[in-house]
Amino acid sequence: MKKTVLILALVTVTGAVFAQRKTTTSAVVAFDASTAIDALPKAENKTVIAALDTKTGSVAFEANVKNFAFSNPTIQEHFNGEKWLNSDQFPTFSFKGNIVNLSAVDLSKDGTYKVDVDGKLSVKGKEQALKTPATLVVKNGVITATSNFSFKLADFGISGAPIEGGKVAKEPKVTVSADFK
């Protein structure tokens, strides 16, 4: 009897711990480096891994660079090439950080919460500090997280004639969205 109670207690505690960390493999990262000269440098990756720890406020996402889909195959080739993201040597684009104002959020209640996220963006093997606002929407136990930010390509060693010529934005816009069930 004591063993049964102990096992049930252990299973309950383990379930509660795992319920705090939510993950998905279908988050979306949109990359928009379009300019007035060229509207084509836009891509989307719908196979991004994302995680949210509702207790600690830890957030992360990781995108496989080759899974960014552009409408123009030439732009996709440049994006994955050595001068750009060099996806053969640096296969992922990622972020790890924390929700700064987690104490102001009740993720057990339906609602819309504005938060600040502070962490490190990793692109092409280089890390840069990134602080960005995000929105968390809780509805029927599902948490939808969305954030928009931009970064300087030069900070990650990304340059070239299309960027200097104004065909590609020097600071692309990135949108990350994930549903955590």
N, C-alpha and C positions, 0 to 999 in steps of 0.2 A: 504494500500500500504506500509506504514512504517513497519507494522508488518511482511509483507511478506519479505521485504528487510532484516529486522533484523533476521528473522528465516533463510533465505538463508545464511546470513553472519555467523551466529552461526553454521550452518551445515558445511559450508566450513572450518571454523577454527577448529571445532571438527574433521573433516576428516583429516586435515593436522596434528593435534596433534597425532591422532592414527596411521597415516602412518609412524611416526617416530619410533614407537615401533613395531618391527617385532617379531613374535613368530612362533614356529612350535612344533608339537607333535610327529614328526618322526625324530628327531635328532638321531645320533648313537654314542654310547660310546663303544669302544673296550677296553678290559682289558686283558693284556698279562703278566702273571707271570711265563711264561715258563722258563726252565733252560736247561742246557746241559743234565741233568739227566732225566727230564720229560718235554715233549713238550705239554702236555694236559692242563695245567692251563691257558686256553685262553677262553674268553667269549665275547659275543657281546650283546648289548641291543639296540634294534631298536625302542624303544617306549619312547625316552627321550624327555622331555619338555625343550625347549631352547628359550631364548629371547635375542634380540639385540635392543638397543635404538640407532638409528643412529644419534641422536642429542647430547646425553650426553656421548655416548660410553659405557654405562652400558651393561654388558653381564652376562648371567646366564644360568645354566642348572641344571636339577634335574632328576635323574634316580631312578626308583624303583629298589631296590636291587634284588628282586625276579625275575625281568625280564631279568637278565643276563643269557644267555643260554650257557652252557658248553656242549661239546660233551660227557663228562663222567658224569653220574648221581651222582657218589660218590663225585667227586670234587664239583659239584653244591651243594650237601648237606653240605659239609664242608664249602663252601663259605658263605652259608646262616646261618650256625650254630653259636652258642654262642661264640666260640673261634675266629671266623673270623668276618664277618660283622654283625652277630646277626640281621638278617633282620626282625625278629618279633618285636624286641625292637627298632631298628633303620632302618626303612623301606626305607630311601632314602640316596643317595650319591649325593652331590651337589657342585656347585661352584657359587660364586657371585663375580663380580669384574668389572673393568673398563679398557677400552683401554687407555693406557697411552699416546700414540702419535696420538690421533684422529685427531688433526689439520693437520697432514701430509697426511690425507686420504680424497678423494672425493668420497663418496659412491654413488653419482649420476652419476658418469662416469664409463664406463666399464674399467676394469683393474685388476691387481693383486697387492695387498698391504700387505706388511709385517708390523705387528704391535706387540706391547708388551702388555700383559694383566696382571694386578696386582689385586689380590683378595684373597679370602679365600676358601679353599677346606674343605668341611665338610664330614667326613667319620666316621661312628659309633659314632655319637654324639660329635665328637671332631673336632675343627677347626684348620687349620694350614694356615699360609700365603703361597701363591703360586704366583710366577711370571713366566710367560711362553710366548714364542713367539707364534704368531698365523698368519695365512694367511687368508686374505679376498679376494675373487674373485668376482668381480661384472660383470655380463654378462646379458644383456637385462633386467635389473631391478631386477634380482635375486642375492642375496648375499649368497655366500657359505663361511662358516667360518670353519676353520680346525685348531686344535692345538694338539700337542703331548707333553706329560710331564710324569714324573714319580714321585712317592712319596714313602717314607719309611713306610712300614707297621707298624713298631715299634712305629712310631710317633702317630699312632691311636690305640695303644694297641692291635695290631694284631700280634700274635706269635703262635708258635706250632712246633711240631716235623717235619712236612714237610718243614717248612721254614728253621729251623735250620739244617736239613739234606740235604738241597740243592735241594729239589724236587719242591720248589716254590720260585720264586725270592723274595728277601727281598725288592726290589724296582721295583714293576711292572710298565710296560709302559701302559699309557692310551692315547688313541686317541679319540678326540671328533670332530664330524663333523655335520654341520647343514646347511640346505638350507632354506633361508628366502626369501619368495616370496612377 
